[in-house]
Amino acid sequence: REGARLSASLKVVQERLRAVPNRGLGYGLLRYLANDPEIVAWLEALPHPEVSFNYLGRFDLFDESSPFRLAKESSGPIHSPRGLRRHLLEVQGQVSDGRLRMDWSYSENIHRRETIERVANRFMETLRNLSKHCRSIAKGPYTPSDFPLAGLDQERLDRVIRKLGKR
């Protein structure tokens, strides 16, 4: 039951991400570099997200022979000295030395530490369950965007896969 729920959630997220044109590059260009005042005003009027999630990528790509290393020192504060925040909650993730690291930033004037710890622990538990689930299945979950020329929706694709599995 849990596996079916996870597969369904993964399919929905996968399709939503694949539906974003150019992996979202156009939004950033329009939002920060557009010269058209009408476009700028329209984008600025959109609701501002309360949560920022930023996966920075892999930082364990340099081996011992590389002349480059990541600095161990902090890059300094990421917030305004006046305490102004763009988001109520900021989550940054990266892989370093083969391990995923998630940094959670929040205002203690708005959230209690225990609350953020509960959310972070639940997030990591869910991520572990997703990882375990993905390792337990041979391939997939397949979604219509895996077969763009077939013209199938998710329900029809699932039927085809079930029929193929019976053979």
N, C-alpha and C positions, 0 to 999 in steps of 0.2 A: 504493500500500500504506500509506504513512504517512498519507495523507489519510483513508483508511477507518478507520485506528486512531484518529485524532484525532476524527473524526465520532462514532465509537462511544463514546469517552470523554466527549465533550461531551454526548451524549444521556443517559448514565448520571448524570452530575453534574447536568444540568438536571432530570431526573426526581427525583433525591434532594432537591434544593433545593426544588422545587415541592411535594414531599410533606410538608415540614415545616409543621405547622399554624401559621397566622398569622405566617409567616416567623420563627418561633422566639421571638416576643415572650412567649408563655406561660411558657417556661422561665425567662427572666430574672425575670419577676414571681413565679413560684413559688419560685425559688432564693433571691431576696433579699428578698422582701416577704411570704412566706407566714407565717401565724400558726399553722398546723397543725404541731405538733412532729413528727408522723409523716412528713409530706411533707418537712419540712426534713431530718430524719434520713436519709430515703431518698435525697434528692438529694446530701447531703454524703457518703454512702457510695459514690456513683458514682466510678469511677476519674477521677483528676485528669489533664487533658491535659498532655502535656509540651511541646506547641507551641501557641502562641497566634498566630492570624492575624487581624488587624483591618484591614479596609479602611475608612478614614475617610470616603471620598467625594471629591467635587470641591471644591477650594478656589480655583478660578479663576472664580468666579461674579460677583465684584465688578469692575465696569469702572472706568475712571478717574474718572467722575463720582460714584461711590459714596463716601459719607462713611466707609465701613468699609474697613479693610485688615487683612490678617493681620500679626501681629507678627513681626518678623524675629528677635527675641530668643528664646532657648530658654525653655521653660516650666519648666525645672529638671529635676532627676533624677526618673526614673519608678520607681526602685527604692528599697527600704528602705535607710536609711543603714547598717543592720547587714548589708547584702548579701543579704538573703533574697529569693528569687525565687519567684514563683508558677509560672513555666514555665521549662523549660530553654532554650527558644528562643522569642523573640518577634519577630514580623514585623508591621510596620505599613506600610500603603500609603495613598497619597493622590495625587490629580491636582492639580497647581498649575502655572500658566502653560502649560497644555496638555501637560504632561509627567508621566508616572507616576514617583513616587518611592517606593522601598521602603527602610525602615529595619530593620535586623536587629540584635537585641540578644541577647547571650549572655554566659555566664560564662567568662572565660579560665581559670578553675580547672577547667572541665569540657571545653570545646572549644578546639581550636586555631584561630587566625585563618584559616589556610589551608583548614581543613575548612569553615568557615562561608562563606568566599569561594567555594569550589567549589560548595557547595549553592546559594548565591545566584546564581552565574553560570548554573548548570543551570536554576534556576527561571526566570530571565529569558530564557534561550534557549528554554525550553518555552513561555513566554508569547508570545514573538515568533512561534514556529511556529504556535501557536494563532491568533494574530491574523492572520497571513498566510493560514492555512487558511480562516478565517472570511471574509476579504475575497475569497477566490478562489471561493467558492460563491455562487450566486445567492440562495438563501434556505434557511434551515434550519440545522442539522438538525432535522427535525420529530420530535416525540416524542408519545406518547399524550396527555399533558396539554395539548398544543396543540389537541386535538379531544376534549374530555372527554365529549361526548354520543355519540361514535361507538362507544365501548366496545371499542376496539382495543388489542391489546398491540403492542409494538415490532415484532415480526416481521410481523404482519399489516399494520401501518401501512406498513412498508417495501415490502411487496408492492404495496399500493395505489399508493404514490408511484411505484414503478418502472413500473407499468402506465400511470399517467397520463403519465409522461415519454415513453413510446413513442408517444403520440398527438400 
